[in-house]
Amino acid sequence: MSGALLVINSGSSSLKFGLYAGHSEAVLFKGSAVHIGGAHGKLSIRDGAGTQVLSEAAAHPSQEEAFRAAVSRLETFHPGAPVAIGHRLVHGGPHLRQHQALTPEVLHALEEATHFAPLHIPPALELIRAVQKRYPGVPQFACFDTAFHATLPEEASAYALPRAYREQGVQRYGFHGLSYESIVEQLRPDVPARTVVAHLGSGASLAALEHGTSVDTSMGLTPTGGIPMATRTGDLDPGVLLWLMRSARLDVDALEALVNHDAGLQGLSGGSPDMQALTKAAASGDTAAALALSVFTRSVAKTVGAYAAVLGGLDLLVFTGGVGENSHEVRQQVCARLGHLGIALDDASPPRYAVRVLPSDEEGRIAHHVRRLLRP
């Protein structure tokens, strides 16, 4: 990997990685390890031209094991240690809102911010330590999903709670920031004044962009808020949580498991959280799957409509993320609910507003920021 930048993007059950040229935007290799922790994992790598150079079944019990396997395979194609390493970090709490070097002070601040994202920060720290052990002395950098949304006006970031809580960091942070940033970069130099981006995947959120700057977003203090997701509830009436505590006798740990792992599309359908499987089941007459699909697309459309109000209109709607990019059915159902805004798919007459499907490139943005931060 000599002379190259290594990018690491860890998820709940996947690890995306990339090797990039140190002095240009060139992609050398990109890959992923999926179904981490399961019996049917897979590791795949493509070269800069998009040609698959590796595909193997591999069960990785942890992110650390997946990382070790990934870099071991990468080193057969591009030997040597990287010159720098960039990590995607979902949350850095209230004090880490800019991409920066992973110094001991930053690592300490991440440890102090664990309670803001207890499902995300601890495994991220474990992986960072594993990378430091594998590549001692190689500079590492943290790229925060929350950085893109640091521009939110206070009227968008503030919850209707006493200021004392806001001063402790209880506010809307927003996530998927690197994905949104990658969409803005693809739209340059003609970034519309009023854009809504729907990042739809297992985790899903929307953002309202004014000239490419985030002014509102659906996720809040944590990545659990906003629209319903594969296994996450999205926004809930706070009274629902109180009822679950009092009547169902759920403690904090049980509530955390419910709202993050047992709800969303999986909870609504009583089965799979996978959008492709749900769409197929709904088309075959499965009413629970059809309900899950309708709740999801209605929530997306409602948020687009709300953001059109925030922006004073709409010039462009962008779909990205695994579901946003690959599910025509989801895009069609969302746009069918937005006809009053002049948004349409599969319509003989041109829509008043543009609808585009663009790929998310979080790893590319991480590489960009690492190059920038490496410059003296």
N, C-alpha and C positions, 0 to 999 in steps of 0.2 A: 504493500500500500504506500510505498515511499512517494512523497510529494503529493499525496492525495488527502482529501478530507473525508472522514467517516461520519456519516449521519445515522443517528439511531432514533427511531420513533416507536416507542413502546405503547401498546394498548392493553386492554384487559386480558385478551387471549391471543394477541398477535404481536409480532415484532417486525416492523418495516425497517429497512436499512438501505443505505446507498453509499456509493463511493464516487466522489466528484473530483474533478481537476482542481488543483489549488489556486490557479491563476486565471481560470476562465469558467464559463457557465457549463462546460461540458460534463455530461453524465458518463461515468465509466462503467458502473454496474449498479443495478437496483435489484432488491429482492425482498422476500418476506418469509417469515415462519408463522404459520397459522395453526389454530386449534391447540395452542400451548396449554398444557395441563390435561389434555385429552389423549385418547389412544390412537387417534387418526390424524396426527399432525403431518404437516408437509412443509418442506423447505424448498424454495425456488429462487433462482437468480437469472436475470437477463442482462445482456451487455448494453452498451450505450446505444446500439442500433435497435434494441428491442428484441433481439434474438435470444431465445431461452438457452442458457448454457448449463443449467442444472435444475433438476426436478427430482426430489426424492421424498419418499414417505419417511417421516421421522417423528417419533413421539418425544416431545421436550417437556419435562415436568415443570419447568420454571422459565421465567424470562432470562435468567442468568445462563441456563443451559442452552436456550435458543440462541443467545448472543454468542456463546462459545462456538457453537456449531456454525453459525453464520460467518464469523470472522475466520474460522478455520478454512471454510470453503472459499471465502473471498481471497485469502492469502495464496491459494493455489493459482488464482488468475492474476493477482497483482501483489507480489510479495513485498514484505517490509511493513514497518509501522506507519500509520498515518501521521501527517504533520499536525493535525488537530481533529478534535471530535466534537460534534454538536448533538445535543439532546433536545428532544421536544419534551417540555414539562407542562402538564395541564394547568397547574395552579401554583402560584408562588406566594399566595396570601397578599395582604395589603401593602407590603413593602418591596416586593419584587415584581415590578410591572414593566421592566425593560430587559431585553436580551443582554446577557453579560457573561463574563468569565466565571467559571465555577471555582471560586476561591473558598478557602475554609470558612470565611465569614458568610458567604452566600449559602454554603451547605448548612451552616448553623441556622441561618434564617429560614431555610426550607424545613429543617427539623422543628423549628418553633411554629411553623405554619401548618403542621400536619393536621390539626383539627379542622382546617378549612377544606381539606380533601383527604380524609382518612383512607379512602379506597385507592387513591392515586399516588400521593406523595411517598408513603413508605416503600412501595415496590420500586418507584423511580429512584429513590435514594439507594436501595439495594443494588440496582442495576448500575448506577453511577459508580459505586464502590467496586463492583466487579470489573467495570471497564478500566478504572484507575489501576486495579491490580494487574490486569492484562497488559496495559500500556502505561507503565509508570513514567512520569515526566512529560507525557504528551498533554498539551493544554486542552482542557475541555470547556465547553460553553453551554449555557442553558438558554433555550429559546422558549419563551412562555406564551401559551395560547391566550393568556389574559392581556398581553401587551397591546395587541391590536385594538382592544376595547378601552384602553386607558383614556381615549378621547370622549367617552360617553359624557354628556352633560349631566349635571347633578340631578336634574329632574328625571333622567332615565335611570341613573344608578342608585338613587336613594329609595329605600323601602319606607313605608309609612309607619316607622317606629321612632321612639325617642332618639334624639341625636346621640345620646351616650352610647347606644349600640353601634351606630355608624362610625363613631370614633374608635370603636374596637374592631372595625373592619367588616361589619355586617352590611353588605351592599351588593349591588349587581356587578359582577365581574365580566361575565361573558366568556365563552370558550370557542373552540374551533378557529381561533384567531389566525393561525398560520394558513389554514385553508382559505379563509376569506381574503387574506393578503395575497395569496396566489391567484385568486380570481381577479382582484384589482390589477395585478401585474399583467395578466393576460388581456385585460381590457385596454391597457394603455396603448397609445396616448389619448384615446377618445373615451375616457371614463365618463359615463353619463352622470348627470347631476343627481338623479334620484334612482337608486338601484336597491332592489331587495334580492339577497342571496339566500337560497334554501340549501343548507348542507344537510342532506338526508342520508343517514346510514344507521348503523346500530345505535349510535348516539346521533341525535339530530337537533339542529337549531337553525334559526333564521337571524339575519342581521339586516338592518336598515342602514344604507350607506349614502352619505351626502358627499358628492364629488369624491367617492372612494374612501371616505372617513366614516368610521362607525359612530352612529348617533343613537342606536338602540339595538338590542339583541334579546333573544328569548330566554337563554339560560341565565341563571342568576348568581347567587352565592356559590352554588355548586353546579356540576354538570347534570344534576338530577332534575332541575327545573326546566320550564318551557313546555314544548309540545310533547305528547307521549312518544316514547321510543321503543326499541325492541323489548327491553325488560325494565325500563324506568318509567315511573308514573308521569313525569312532567309535572306541571303545576297542579297543586291540590288545594282545595279549601282547607285552611288550617284546622277547621273543626273536624275534618276527617281524621287527622292525626290524633286529635284529642279523643275522639270517639274510640279509635283503635287502642289507645292507651288505657282508657277507662273501662270500656266494655269488652274488648277482645283481650285485654290484659297484656298487650305487647310492650316489652321494654324497649330501650333505645336500640339495642343490637338487633332485635327482631324487626323493629320499624325500618332500620337501615337496610336490612336484607330484603324486606318486602318492597320498599320503594325503588331499590336499585336492581334487584335480581329476579323478582317474582311478579312484576307488574307489567305495565306497558302493553305492547301487542301480545306478548305471551300470556299475560293475565286476562286480557279481553277475549282472546281466542280459546283459552284453555288448552293451548297446544304449543305450536312453534312460534318463535319470535322472528323467523326468517320471512322477509317480505315476498320473495319468490314463491315460497311454499304457501303463504297465506293467499296470495293472488290466485294461485292455481286452485286452492281449496274453495275460495269464494266463488270462482267461476263454475265450480262443480256443485254449488248449492249449499255449502257449509255456511250456515247463518252466523255462527260465532266468528268465523274468519272474515266474513263480509262486514260484520260490525266493527272488528278491529281495523280493517282497511278504511271504512268510512270515518271512524273517529280520527284516525291519523290524518287523512286527506282533508277533512273538515278543519282540523286544528291548524294545519299548514295554511290553508286558504284564509282562515280567520286572521292569522298572524300577518299574512301578506296584506290583507285589507287594512289591518291596524297600522301597518308601517306605511302604507300609502297615505294614511291620514297624518302620520308623523312627518313624512317627507313633503306633504303638500302636493301629492301626485306621484306618478310612477313612470319612469322611462324604460326600465329594463327589469325583468325577472330572470334570475339565473338559478338553474338547478345544478347541484354538484353532490359529491359523496357517492358511496356505493349504490344506494337506492335512487338518489336523484339522477345519477348518470345512466343507470341501467334499467329502471322500471318505467317504461312508457305508460303503463296503466296508472301508476301513481301520478305522474305528471299530467296525464289526461284528466284524472279525477279532480286534481287540484285546480287546474285551469278551467274546468267546466263550472266550478263554483265562483269563478272570478270574471264571468262574462260581463257583468255590470261595469267592470273596470276596463273593458276592451281587451281583455286577455283571452286568447283562444289557441288551441292546438287542433290540427286536422280540420281547419275551417277553410272553405273555398275562398272566402273573402279575407283580405289581409287584416290581422289584428291591429288595434290602435297602438299597442305597446309590444315591444320585442320580448321574446322568450328564447333563452339560449341554454344549452347544456354544455358545461365546461368541466374538464377534469380538475380535481384538486391536486395540488403538488406541494404538500407540506415539507417533504424532504428537500425539494429544490430551494424553498425559502430558508430553511435551516442552513443549508450550504451557503447561500447568499450572505446571511448574517454572520456566519463564522468567518468567511473571507473578509467581510467589512471589519469585524472586531480584531482580526489578526493584523490589520494594517497599522503601522506605527502612527 
